[in-house]
Amino acid sequence: MKKYLIIILKITIAIILVQTLRFKFTAHPDSVYIFSTVGLEPFGRIGVGIMELIAAILILIPRTSWLGALLTFAIIGGAVFMHLTLLGIEVNGDGGSLFYLAVITELLSGIVLWFEKENIPNIYQIALK
């Protein structure tokens, strides 16, 4: 049962990451506004989009799902931080939906990362070989 729940969480995270890419890659006004406000337009918007795409792919591959979860946790952690410091919870009258989606994604990626922790390679042992 746990195995299937983790698979559902991974798919959910990947769907969330991929469905937001169209806003970043098409320079949607809301996305441009967000990245302009934090001083990262346009390279940050495109760069974050590419990283989210990579994270979505990695989280669906069993061998690299820990890396996808870690990357998602880091990227979305940055998004939550920007909402709390520069953007505010509500952006352009969205009722906070972007912020709440980021928090949910952060929690889900943290859960996946926790359950994938035994799959994270021990870099110290690899370096000693």
N, C-alpha and C positions, 0 to 999 in steps of 0.2 A: 504494500500500500504506500509506504514512504517513497519507494522508487518512482511510482507513478505521480505522486504529488510533486516531487522534485522536477520531473519531466514537464509537468503542467506549468510549474513556476518558470522554468527555463523558456518554454514557448511563450508564455505571457510576457516575460521581459523582452524577448526578441521582437515580438509583435509591437510592443510599446516603442522600442528603439527604432524599428523600421518605419512605423507609421509617422513618426515625427520628422523623418528625413526629407520628405517632400517639402516641408516648410523651410528647412535649411537650404536645400539644394536649389529650390526655385526662387529664393530670395523673397519669401512671403513678407509683407510689411511688418507683421508682428515679430517675426524672427529677426529681421533687420533692425527693428527698434530695440529688441532685447540685446543683441550683440553690439549695437551702437552705444547703448547705455552703459555697458560694461567695458567699452573701449576695445572690442575685439572684432569689429566689422571690417572687412568681409572675411579675412583669413581665419579668424577664430570660429566663425559660423561654419565655414566649409571644413575646417580641420576637425571641429567637434563632430560634425556630421560623418566624416570619414571614420573617426574613432568609434562612433556609435555603431556604424555599419560593421566594422571589424569586431566589436564586442558582441553584436547580435549573432554573427556567424560563429565566433569562438564558443559562445555559450551553448550552442546547439550541437557541437561536436564533443562527444563524450570525453575524449582525451584532453581537450582544452577548455572544457566548460568552467573549470576553476579560474582560468585566466580571463575568460569572458565575463564571469561574475565579478572578478576583481577589477577589471577595466570598467565595467558598468558602475560598480560601487564608487570608483574614483571620479568618473565623469559626472555622474548624477550627484555625487557629494558636492562637486564644484557648482552644479546648477542650484542645489538647495542653498549653498552658501551665498551665491549671488542674489538669490531671492531674498534671503534674510538680511543682506547688507546693502545692496544697491538697488534692486528692482522692486522690492516689496512683494507681499504675497499675491496681491492682485496686479495683473499686468494688462493694460489696455482694456479694462472692464471684463476680464475673463472670469471673474468671481473666484479667482484663486485656483482654477482648474489645472493650469500648468504646474503650479507649486505642489498641489496635492498629488498629481500624477508623478511628479519627481520624487516625492516622499514615499509613495507606494513602491515605485521602482527601486528606490534605495533600500527599502526594507526587504523586498523580494530578493534583490541581489545579495544582500547580507545573509539572508537565510540560505540561499543556494551556496554561497561561499562557505558558510559554516558546515553544510553537509558535504561539501567537496573538499574539505581541508585535508583529508587523508590522501587525496590525489595530487596535492601540491608537491612538486619535486623538492627534495632537500638539496639546495644549491651547495651547501657546505660539503655534504658527502660526495656530490658530483665533482666538486673541485679537487677533492682528495684523490680521486681515481686517476 
